[in-house]
Amino acid sequence: MGTSGFQTILVGYDGSDGSRKAVDMAAGLAQTYRAAIIVVSAFHPLPRVSEPSTDDFREIHEARVRADELVKELEHTGISAETDVLEGPPAEALLNAANAHEADLIVVGSRGFGQIKGLVLGSTSNHVVHNATIPVLVVR
């Protein structure tokens, strides 16, 4: 992160309400700091011992379409944005993308669980918070 704030903000997006809140927060920060946004979407690892199924290809396509639509929406508001659709667990995809893009900030949504919803982060956000080497903003 430079002296002028954030230059590259990475946001995890899976189409959920929580990830949409994260995108909205990232967009506000991007406008404030004139930062670029990298929209990261992940799909489950493909089987290595057999050919990928139709469902596998559909999941990849849907992840790319969601991310591309979001990038168009962000660009329409004047924010520089791009997609990075990666294979693998979402938390690892976010951490890998943050390193690859030299991001200054990771923004993720949070999902609570059961009775203790307000106290527990979702597994993706929890993993990112505990393993990132840059600041992480978890949006509720």
C-alpha positions as a LaTeX table, in Angstrom:
\begin{tabular}{lrrr}
\hline
Residue & $x$ (\AA) & $y$ (\AA) & $z$ (\AA) \\
\hline
Met1 & 0.00 & 0.00 & 0.00 \\
Gly2 & 1.39 & 3.30 & $-1.06$ \\
Thr3 & 1.28 & 6.55 & 0.85 \\
Ser4 & $-1.90$ & 7.57 & $-0.95$ \\
Gly5 & $-3.97$ & 4.59 & 0.25 \\
Phe6 & $-5.09$ & 1.52 & $-1.62$ \\
Gln7 & $-4.19$ & 1.02 & $-5.27$ \\
Thr8 & $-5.49$ & $-2.51$ & $-5.85$ \\
Ile9 & $-8.44$ & $-3.94$ & $-3.95$ \\
Leu10 & $-9.28$ & $-7.60$ & $-4.31$ \\
Val11 & $-12.86$ & $-8.67$ & $-3.60$ \\
Gly12 & $-14.26$ & $-12.18$ & $-3.36$ \\
Tyr13 & $-17.53$ & $-12.65$ & $-5.22$ \\
Asp14 & $-19.76$ & $-15.71$ & $-5.40$ \\
Gly15 & $-23.13$ & $-14.09$ & $-6.08$ \\
Ser16 & $-24.28$ & $-14.29$ & $-2.44$ \\
Asp17 & $-25.72$ & $-11.37$ & $-0.47$ \\
Gly18 & $-22.60$ & $-11.31$ & 1.70 \\
Ser19 & $-20.28$ & $-11.08$ & $-1.28$ \\
Arg20 & $-22.47$ & $-8.35$ & $-2.78$ \\
Lys21 & $-22.04$ & $-6.32$ & 0.41 \\
Ala22 & $-18.29$ & $-6.84$ & 0.11 \\
Val23 & $-18.38$ & $-5.58$ & $-3.49$ \\
Asp24 & $-20.33$ & $-2.48$ & $-2.46$ \\
Met25 & $-17.78$ & $-1.72$ & 0.26 \\
Ala26 & $-14.86$ & $-2.35$ & $-2.12$ \\
Ala27 & $-16.46$ & $-0.06$ & $-4.71$ \\
Gly28 & $-16.79$ & 2.75 & $-2.18$ \\
Leu29 & $-13.15$ & 2.36 & $-1.20$ \\
Ala30 & $-12.06$ & 2.18 & $-4.84$ \\
Gln31 & $-13.83$ & 5.44 & $-5.57$ \\
Thr32 & $-12.32$ & 7.12 & $-2.52$ \\
Tyr33 & $-8.76$ & 5.98 & $-3.25$ \\
Arg34 & $-9.07$ & 5.78 & $-7.06$ \\
Ala35 & $-8.09$ & 2.14 & $-6.76$ \\
Ala36 & $-8.62$ & $-0.73$ & $-9.16$ \\
Ile37 & $-10.73$ & $-3.72$ & $-8.17$ \\
Ile38 & $-9.95$ & $-7.35$ & $-8.93$ \\
Val39 & $-13.11$ & $-9.47$ & $-8.72$ \\
Val40 & $-12.14$ & $-13.01$ & $-7.70$ \\
Ser41 & $-14.50$ & $-15.92$ & $-8.16$ \\
Ala42 & $-13.54$ & $-19.54$ & $-7.55$ \\
Phe43 & $-14.88$ & $-22.86$ & $-8.76$ \\
His44 & $-14.39$ & $-26.30$ & $-7.24$ \\
Pro45 & $-11.26$ & $-28.19$ & $-8.27$ \\
Leu46 & $-11.76$ & $-30.29$ & $-11.38$ \\
Pro47 & $-11.27$ & $-34.05$ & $-11.25$ \\
Arg48 & $-7.80$ & $-35.10$ & $-12.35$ \\
Val49 & $-8.52$ & $-38.77$ & $-13.08$ \\
Ser50 & $-11.44$ & $-38.29$ & $-15.44$ \\
Glu51 & $-12.79$ & $-35.76$ & $-17.89$ \\
Pro52 & $-14.60$ & $-32.76$ & $-16.38$ \\
Ser53 & $-18.37$ & $-33.16$ & $-16.42$ \\
Thr54 & $-21.00$ & $-30.91$ & $-17.92$ \\
Asp55 & $-21.70$ & $-29.68$ & $-14.39$ \\
Asp56 & $-18.03$ & $-28.74$ & $-13.98$ \\
Phe57 & $-18.08$ & $-26.68$ & $-17.17$ \\
Arg58 & $-21.37$ & $-25.07$ & $-16.16$ \\
Glu59 & $-19.91$ & $-24.05$ & $-12.77$ \\
Ile60 & $-16.87$ & $-22.49$ & $-14.43$ \\
His61 & $-19.05$ & $-20.66$ & $-16.95$ \\
Glu62 & $-21.39$ & $-19.35$ & $-14.23$ \\
Ala63 & $-18.45$ & $-18.11$ & $-12.12$ \\
Arg64 & $-17.00$ & $-16.26$ & $-15.11$ \\
Val65 & $-20.37$ & $-14.76$ & $-16.12$ \\
Arg66 & $-21.05$ & $-13.53$ & $-12.56$ \\
Ala67 & $-17.61$ & $-11.93$ & $-12.31$ \\
Asp68 & $-17.74$ & $-10.40$ & $-15.80$ \\
Glu69 & $-21.19$ & $-8.88$ & $-15.18$ \\
Leu70 & $-19.94$ & $-7.36$ & $-11.95$ \\
Val71 & $-16.87$ & $-5.91$ & $-13.66$ \\
Lys72 & $-19.09$ & $-4.26$ & $-16.28$ \\
Glu73 & $-21.22$ & $-2.79$ & $-13.49$ \\
Leu74 & $-18.14$ & $-1.42$ & $-11.69$ \\
Glu75 & $-16.65$ & 0.00 & $-14.89$ \\
His76 & $-19.97$ & 1.74 & $-15.60$ \\
Thr77 & $-19.43$ & 3.70 & $-12.37$ \\
Gly78 & $-15.91$ & 4.67 & $-13.43$ \\
Ile79 & $-14.00$ & 2.06 & $-11.42$ \\
Ser80 & $-11.19$ & 0.17 & $-13.13$ \\
Ala81 & $-11.96$ & $-3.52$ & $-12.63$ \\
Glu82 & $-11.03$ & $-6.96$ & $-13.92$ \\
Thr83 & $-11.89$ & $-10.56$ & $-13.18$ \\
Asp84 & $-9.82$ & $-13.46$ & $-11.96$ \\
Val85 & $-11.73$ & $-16.75$ & $-11.99$ \\
Leu86 & $-9.70$ & $-19.47$ & $-10.32$ \\
Glu87 & $-9.95$ & $-23.17$ & $-9.65$ \\
Gly88 & $-9.83$ & $-24.27$ & $-6.03$ \\
Pro89 & $-11.20$ & $-23.50$ & $-2.59$ \\
Pro90 & $-12.37$ & $-19.86$ & $-2.37$ \\
Ala91 & $-10.05$ & $-18.87$ & 0.49 \\
Glu92 & $-6.97$ & $-20.21$ & $-1.28$ \\
Ala93 & $-8.07$ & $-18.58$ & $-4.54$ \\
Leu94 & $-8.37$ & $-15.21$ & $-2.79$ \\
Leu95 & $-4.97$ & $-15.51$ & $-1.12$ \\
Asn96 & $-3.27$ & $-16.62$ & $-4.34$ \\
Ala97 & $-4.92$ & $-13.84$ & $-6.35$ \\
Ala98 & $-3.94$ & $-11.24$ & $-3.74$ \\
Asn99 & $-0.31$ & $-12.27$ & $-4.13$ \\
Ala100 & $-0.44$ & $-12.48$ & $-7.93$ \\
His101 & $-2.04$ & $-9.05$ & $-8.30$ \\
Glu102 & $-0.01$ & $-7.46$ & $-5.49$ \\
Ala103 & $-3.26$ & $-6.32$ & $-3.88$ \\
Asp104 & $-3.25$ & $-3.81$ & $-1.02$ \\
Leu105 & $-6.52$ & $-5.01$ & 0.54 \\
Ile106 & $-8.78$ & $-8.05$ & 0.43 \\
Val107 & $-12.51$ & $-7.47$ & 0.97 \\
Val108 & $-14.73$ & $-10.46$ & 1.75 \\
Gly109 & $-18.26$ & $-11.03$ & 2.92 \\
Ser110 & $-19.05$ & $-13.02$ & 6.03 \\
Arg111 & $-21.60$ & $-15.66$ & 6.74 \\
Gly112 & $-22.52$ & $-16.52$ & 10.30 \\
Phe113 & $-23.62$ & $-19.93$ & 11.51 \\
Gly114 & $-26.61$ & $-20.90$ & 13.63 \\
Gln115 & $-27.18$ & $-19.51$ & 17.14 \\
Ile116 & $-23.85$ & $-17.73$ & 17.29 \\
Lys117 & $-24.21$ & $-16.00$ & 13.94 \\
Gly118 & $-22.79$ & $-12.70$ & 15.12 \\
Leu119 & $-19.69$ & $-14.25$ & 16.65 \\
Val120 & $-18.37$ & $-16.59$ & 13.97 \\
Leu121 & $-16.95$ & $-15.74$ & 10.56 \\
Gly122 & $-17.66$ & $-18.00$ & 7.62 \\
Ser123 & $-14.91$ & $-20.49$ & 6.85 \\
Thr124 & $-13.66$ & $-18.56$ & 3.81 \\
Ser125 & $-13.42$ & $-15.20$ & 5.55 \\
Asn126 & $-11.93$ & $-16.82$ & 8.66 \\
His127 & $-9.22$ & $-18.55$ & 6.62 \\
Val128 & $-8.41$ & $-15.37$ & 4.69 \\
Val129 & $-8.21$ & $-13.26$ & 7.87 \\
His130 & $-5.82$ & $-15.71$ & 9.50 \\
Asn131 & $-3.59$ & $-16.34$ & 6.48 \\
Ala132 & $-3.41$ & $-13.09$ & 4.50 \\
Thr133 & $-0.24$ & $-11.02$ & 4.51 \\
Ile134 & $-2.15$ & $-7.82$ & 3.70 \\
Pro135 & $-5.13$ & $-6.13$ & 5.41 \\
Val136 & $-8.48$ & $-7.91$ & 5.17 \\
Leu137 & $-11.85$ & $-6.20$ & 5.53 \\
Val138 & $-14.74$ & $-8.51$ & 6.43 \\
Val139 & $-18.12$ & $-7.04$ & 5.60 \\
Arg140 & $-21.31$ & $-8.13$ & 7.37 \\
\hline
\end{tabular}
